[in-house]
Amino acid sequence: MTTDYDSIAAEYKRAKQQPWRMHVEYHTLFGLAGDLAGKSVLDLACGEGFHTRFIRRNGAAEVVGVDISQGMVDLACAEEARDPLGISYVRADASELELGRTFDVVMAAYLLNYAQDEAELGRMARAITRHLKPGGRFVTVNNNPRHERQDFHASRKYGFVKHAASPLADGVPVEYEFFLEGAESVTITNYHLDTALHDRVLREAGFRDVSWHPPRLAPGAADSVEPGYWDEFLERPPVTFLECTS
């Protein structure tokens, strides 16, 4: 079942404050994105604009954020009104997006993992390529299809775990449960599609190069935690990163 982000928008925004988001996710994603100065960037599955604002602050000349959830877009627009950065937000399904223009870079934090099958993944991939300039790049963080099911609860100390009711196969739902302050938690549903399927579909959509990257730890992130704290995340990563060139 697809996650209803309108009903959990505020809670999921709080889940973005967990330390691994900056120390691992942001550090790796923006390291792959490289120098964004002067570039036009489309941020798909932008949510409440967590990464979108970093894209603009990292020098992008123009930034457009797109999300399927009106609740998420409302949060992003409220933050833009509070602290204007010149970002435009659009409510739309990324797999059906037709903005009628192209960008230097497309970024996405957790988009492809919402595809339930090959056809839906293909629609997402084609939407991305039709919004990229020739030679443009797509950079994304995604659920890691290689993450073994027996390791799904090892990420509890980082603030979340995964659940899967069935052995992992293409189309099997994978639930992320994020633990918030107090006894609260919020759950979102992704879907497992293996790496070979991703590779093939992305190339069929027009990408020449598709590269997978492991998470990286930001300098200084280990200074304030016990030795080995980040080892589980880095050695058996629950998330992965892709870099694709059109």
N, C-alpha and C positions, 0 to 999 in steps of 0.2 A: 504494500500500500504506500502510495506517495505521501511524503511528509507534508502536513499542512503548516507551512511556516508562518502564515498569518496569525495562527493561534499561539505560536511560541516565539515570535520575533524578539521580544524583550529578553526572554530567558536565553535564547541562543546568542544574543549579543553579549550577555554576561559570560557565556562559555568561551568567547574569544579572548577573555582576560587571563586564561590559564597560562602559566609561564612558558610552556613549550611553544605556544603560538609565536612568540617573539624570538625565543632562543633557537628554535629549530625551523618552524614553518616560514616565518618572515625572512630569516637569515638566508635560507636555502632558495626560496622563491625569488627574492630580489637579487640574490647573487646570480642566478641564472638569467634573470631579466636584463642585467647589465645596465649600461648607461641609458637612461630614459630621457635625458635632457633634450628638449626640443621636439620630442616625438609625440605622435598621436597614439593613444592607447585606449582600447576597448576592454573593459573589465566585465566578464560574463559571470553570472551567478554571484553578483557583487554583494548580496546580502545587505546589511546596514551600512556598507561602505567602508568596512575596516581596512581592507587592502586598497580600495579605491583612493582613499585620502593619502595613503603612503605613496601611491603612484604619482599623484600630483605633487606631493612634497619632495619627491625624488627628481623633480624637474620636468616631467612630461608637460608639453605645451597645451595639449588638449586631452581630456579624459571623459569618457562616457561609461557610466555604469548601468548594467542591465540585470534585472532579477525578475523571476516569475511571480514572486510574492509581493502583493501590494503593501502588506504590513512591513516588510523589509525595506521597500522603497520609501515608505513614509518615514521610517527611522533615518534612512540615509538623507532624505530631503530635510528633515528636522535638524540634523547635524550640519548640513550645508547652510541652512538658514542661521544657525548659531555661530558657525565659524566658516564664512564663505571662502571657498577655494576655486570657484569657477567650474565645478564639476556638474555635468548634466546626468540625470538619472532617468531611465526608461523602464516601465514595467512591461515585460514581454517574455515569452518562452524562448530561451536561447536557441532551441532546435528549429524554430520557425522564424528567426529574426531576419528582417529585411530592412536595414537602415538605408540602403541605397548608396553606400559609400564604403571606403576601405580605410584601414589603419596600418600604422607601422608595426604595432605589436598588439596581440590579443593575449590577455591574461585571464586566468580563471582559478579560483580557489574552490575545488570540489564541485565540478560540473559533470565531468564524464561519468562519475560513479553513480549518477542518477539514471543512467541509461539501463533499461531493464533487459534489452536484447540488442542484437546486432543492428537491426533496422533503426532503432532509436539512437544508438551510438553513431550510426552513419549520418543521420539527420543533424546531430550536433556537430560532427566533424565537417560536414559540407557547409553548415552555417558559419563555422569559424573560417574556413578557407575563402568563402565569398566575401568576408569582411577584412581580408588581409591583402595588403599590397603585394605585388610580386617580390619574392625574397623576404617577405615579412615573417615574423616569428610568433609562435604560440607557446606560451609558458604556463604550466599549470601544476598544482598540487592535487593529488588524487588518492583515493583509497588504494592501498597496496594489494594488488591481486595475489602477490606471492606471500603475503602474511599468513602463516600457518594458523589454523583454527585453534590448536592447543595453546597458542600464545596470545589469544584474544584478551585475556584478563590480566596479562602482565603489565599493561599500561595503566593499571588502576592508580599507581602512585603519581602519575602525570595528570590525573583528573578525568579519565574516561576509560571505558572498556567497550569491546565489541561483543555482539551476540549473533549467532547464526543457528537457526533451528535444524538445519539440514547440512550434510556434508557439502563443501563448497563445489559448486558447478555453475556454469554460466546461467545467470538469471536468479540465483538464490539471493534472497534479501539478507543484508548485513546491517544490523542495527548498531549505531554508535550511541552509547549512553554517557552523557557528560554530567559530572557531579558538580553542583554549584555549592555556594556557601550554605551551611546548615544541612538540612536533610533533603534539599531539593535536587532533582536531576531533570534533564531534558533529553529526549531520545529522537534521533533522526534515522531514516531508513535509506541506505544505499543498496546497490546491487553488485554482485560479483560478476565480472567479465574478465577472462584471463588476458595475460599480456600479449599473447600471440594474436588474439582477436583485436585488441587495441591497435597493435602494429599494422595489421592488414587493413583495417577499416580506415585508419588515419592516412595511410599511403593511398588507398583507393580514392580518398577524398581530395587528394592533390598534394599532400605533404611529401617532399623529397627526402627529408631526413627526420627520423623519429628516434630520440635518445631518452633513455631512462636514467634517472639520477637518484642516489640515496640521499636521505636527509643529512645535513651538516650542522654542527653545533657552533653557535656564535662564539667568538673569542670572549673569555671572561664568564661564560655561562656556568662553568663548573666551579667558580671561585666561592660561591656562597652555599654550596650543597655538599653533602658527604661524598667522598671519593667513590666513583663508579655509579653515581646517581643516574647519569644519562646513558649508561651502557646498554640497557635493555632496549631503549628507544632506537639507538643507532645500530645495534647488532641484529635486531629483529623488528625492523621498522613497520609500524602500522600504516604509515602513509608513504607515498612515493612522489617523485617529481618527473615531469616530462618536458622536453624541449623539442619543438618541431619547427621546421622551416618550409615555407611554401614555395 
